[in-house]
Amino acid sequence: MTVRKAWIGAGVLAAAGLSFVMLLVVGVYVVAGNIVNGVGGKSVGLAKGAVPAAYQTLVQKWGNHCAAINPALLAAQLYQESGFNPNAKSPAKAEGIAQFIPGTWATHGVDGDGDGDRDVWDPNDAIPSAAAYDCQLASYVKSVPGNITHNMLAAYNAGPDAVIKYGGVPPYSETRTYVKTITTLEKSFAAPVARVDPSKQAAGAIYFAQKKLGTPYLWGGNGTADQGGRFDCSGLTKAAYESVGITLPRVANDQYNAGPHPKRSELLPGDLVFFSTDLNNSRAIHHVGMYVGGGYMIDAPYTGAVIRFDPIDTAEYFGATRVTEDGAKALPTTV
């Protein structure tokens, strides 16, 4: 699917060409010298639409349940665990949006909505329970040196006894990966409190995408030889960033979580720009392109069209992501 967009005439494309795109690429590094540091510290604000509207109020409220968590961190956990799917069930019998196993739920589940029951399948109970459980773990390890949030996440993964034994995050690769994954994903769910650092790989990704201008669109296209080198929207952006060593998820709504989210006024060439019929839910995103400057993107629009320049300012413009290597690595393989 795609949004309706205006064509840029073939003559304009020819006149713009490589020089236009490369000028914008150079601009990435000119602007970079004048941008302050990116997201730092904790923010209790959620990025626009990053959490489905049905759960946003719950995540915002319960994400401030204690000092060790914040709404963006809680959102990152829920996304990592279930992709905000209240009906998710894992092979390990973890259940619901927060993926509690029955034994843990029996001990730590709370009646979040005060209706007299504790239902692991009800986000109104499960989301408050996830926050309360995090905070209880934080209280167990509060005397351990180091970052309280990191220690809390390590306790969630390896148990509080291991955190106490090692005086911080244990030297287990799984646990250290878990802590890094959640704290990295947190940046994708937080509303930035400062301008976002430029992407170091943006120029290479744009260079790849601009070489594909004029290539016919193919639904599900990944640019392989058997597909005639054709792409769909997210196939193009995935291949562009893969060319500079960053592996993105295959579909657009997951690519949205591959980094922090600059404002419309702060877009830089290389940012991914997203479109949705539901401007309050990133899971409803259906189209993605790569920003090149001047209000335009390179995108693979729809069947019958070719990869081209299109304006980004439409009624379905959802937001943007500045892709980072750590952000892409932190994304779950399936959500």
N, C-alpha and C positions, 0 to 999 in steps of 0.2 A: 504494500500500500504506500501511497505518497500523498503529499499535499499538492494542490493546484498551484503552479508557479508560472511566472512569465518567462518566455524565452529571451535570451540575449541573442541578437542577430548574429548570423555567421560572420558578417563583416567585422563586427565588434570583436568577436573572438579572435579572428585572424589578426586584427590590429593589436589586441592585447597580448595574446600569445605568451610565450615563455618569459619575455622580458617583464610583463606585468606581474606574473606570479613570483618570479625570482626577486623583483623589487620588494614585494610584500614579505618574502622570506627574509631578505636582508633586514627588513623592518623589525622582525622578531628580535634581532640582536641589538638593534639600535634602541628599541623601547626597553629591552631588558635592563639596560644600564640605568634606567630611571625609575624602576619599579621597586617598591619596598619589599621586605620579606613577606612570605606567604603566611598561610594560616599558622598561628602559633598559640600555644596555650589551649584552654578549654573554652568552648562556646556552648551556651545552652540553646542556641538557635538551630533550627533544622533548615537544611537547604530546601528551596522551593520544590514541592512535589516529590521529594526524595522518599518520603514515607507515604504510603497510600492514605488518602484522606480519612478513611474509616478508622485508622489507628493513630493518626497524627496527634490528636489531643491526649490520648493515653500515653504515648511515648514522650511527649513534651512534659506531661505532669510527672510520670513515674521516673523519667530520666533524671529528675532532680531529687530523688528519694534520699540520697546521701552524697557526701562529698566525693566518693570514689567513682561515681558514674556521672554521666550527663546524657541528655537526650540523644545526641549523635552517637555516642558509644552504645547505648541501648539499641538504637536503630541498627547499628552495624552488627550487633549480636543477632538480632532477629533476622536480618537479611542473610547472614552467614548460616544460621541454623535452618531456616525454612523458606527464604525468599518471600516472607510475609504471607505464607500459605497457612491458614488456620487448620487445614485438614491434612497437613503433612504428617507422614509416618515413616520412620526410617527402618532399615533391616534390624537395627538394634532395639527396636520397639520404642524409640523416642517419639513423642506424640505432640501434635499441635504446633502453633506458631512459634513457641519457645523451645520445642523439642525436649520436654521433660520425660525422663524414663519413669515408669510407674512408682518405683521405690522413692525416688527423689521428690516426685510430686506429692506422694502421701505424707512426706515430712515437711515439705517447704511450700506446697501449693496454698494460696490464700484466696479468700472470697473477695476479689477486687471490686466487684460491683455491688456487694452487700445484698445479694438476692437469696442468700441462705444456702448456696451450694458452692463447691469448688470444682469447676469444670475445666479440665486441661484443654478441651477443644474450643473453649470460649475465650477469645482474645481479651475480653474484659476481666477475666481472671488470670489468664496465662501471662499477659504482659506485666501486670503488677507483681505477679509471682516471680518473674524473671528479675525484675528490679530489686525486689525484697531479698531474693536469694543472693544476688550480687552483693548487696549491702551487708548481708549476714556474713558472707565470706570475707568481705573487707574488715569486718569487726574481728574475725578470728585472727587475721594476720596484721592487725593495726600496729603492733609493736615491732614488726619486722622492718629493718632498714630498707630504704629505697622508695621507689614510686608506688604509692598505695594502689593506684589503679592497675599497674602492671602486676603487682603482687596478688591483687584480687583476681585478675584474669588467670594468673598462673594457678591459683588455688582452685578456680573453676575447672581447670584442665587436669591438674595433677594432684589436687587435694591440698588443704591447708597445712597438713603435717609436713609435706615435702617442702613447702615454702618456708616454714619455720625451721626445718632441719638445715636448709641451705642458706638461710638468711637472705632470702630474696627469690627471684625466679630460678627454679631448679635448672641444672645443666642438661635438660632433656630436650632433644631437638624438636620433638612434637610440641612441647609446652612453649618453647621459645618462638616457634613458628606461629602458634595460636595467638600469643600475646602480640606479636608483630602484625599478624593479619587483622585482628580486631582494631588495634590502634591505627592502622593504616586506613582501613575501611571507614573509620570514624571521620576522617577528613572529607570523605565523599558525602557523608550525611550531614555535615555541619555547614551552616551558613557562614561563609568566610567573614572574618572580622577585619581583614586587611586585603589589599590586592594580592592576587595569587601569582606566585613565581612563574615565569615563562617555562615552557617545556623545552628541554635541550634537544629533543628529537624532532621538533615540529618541522624544521626545514626539510629534513629528509623525507618525512611523511608527505608533505606537500609536493615535493619533487616527484614522488612515486605517483600520487594522484593526478597531477597535471599531465603526466605522460599517457594517462588513460582517457583523456578527453576525446570524445567522438566514438568511444567504444559502445556498442549496443548493450542495453540493459538485459539481464537475465535473472529472473526470480530464482533465488537460491544459488546464484553464481558466485564462485570463489576465485574466478580468474584462471582456472586450470586449463590445460591444453585441450582436454576432451570437451570443455565448455566454450571453446573458442576464445579463451581469455576474457570472457564476459563476467560481469559482477552485478549483484544487487547492492542496495545502499550500504548495509552493514558488512557485506563481503568486501566492498571497496575500502572502507575505513579500516577493517581488520587487516587486509593485505598491506595497506599503506603503512600502518604502524608496525606490522610484522617485518617490513623491509628495513626498519631501523632497530630491530631487536626487541620489540614490545609485543607480546601476545595478548590480544583482546578476546573477550568472549565473542561468539558468533552473532548474537542477535543484538539489536539496537538498545533495547531496554536494559540489558546487562552492561553494555558498553558505557551507559550513563554513569555507572558507579566506579569508573576507572581512574578517578581523581577528583580534585576539588572543582567547584563550580563558579567560574567568574561571572560577574554581572554582564548584561548586554553591552554596557558602556566600556567594559574592560576586556572585550574579546581581542585575541591575538591570532594571527595566522597559525593554523595547526590545531586550534581548538575544535572539538567535535560539537556540532550543534544538532539539537534534537527537536522532534515535532510529535505532537500528540493530540488526539481528540478530547482527552481529559487532562486539563492543565493542572490538576491536583494530584496526579498519580504517575510516577515514573514507570510503573509497570505497564502502563497503557501506551508508552512510546511506540511509534510505528515507523519512524523514518529518521535517518541520520545523514549528515553531510560533514564536510570538512571546511571550516571557515578559512577564507583567503584574504579577507580585508574588504573595506569599502561596502559592507553590508551584503557581501556575496560569499557563497560556498561552492565547492566542487561536490557534486553528488551524482548518484545513479538514481534517477527519479522513478521510473515505472516502465512497464512493458511497452515497447514501441518507441521509447525515447533512447537517447544516448547519454553517456556521462558528459556533464556540461557544467557551466556556471549558472547558479540560480540565486535569487535574492532570499535572504533568511527571514525577512520581516513579513511573516504571514500570520493569520489568526491562530495558527496551530503551533507557532514557535513556543517551545517548552522551556528551553534553557541550554546550557553549554557545559562541557567538561574539559578541563585541561588535563590531558592524559599524562600520568606519571608511571614510571616503570614499577615502582612499589605498589601503586594503586592497582595496576593491572594484575600483578602477581597475587595480590590479596583476594581477588575475586574468587568465589567458589566456582568449581567446575560445573556444577549444576545447581540451579535454584528454582 
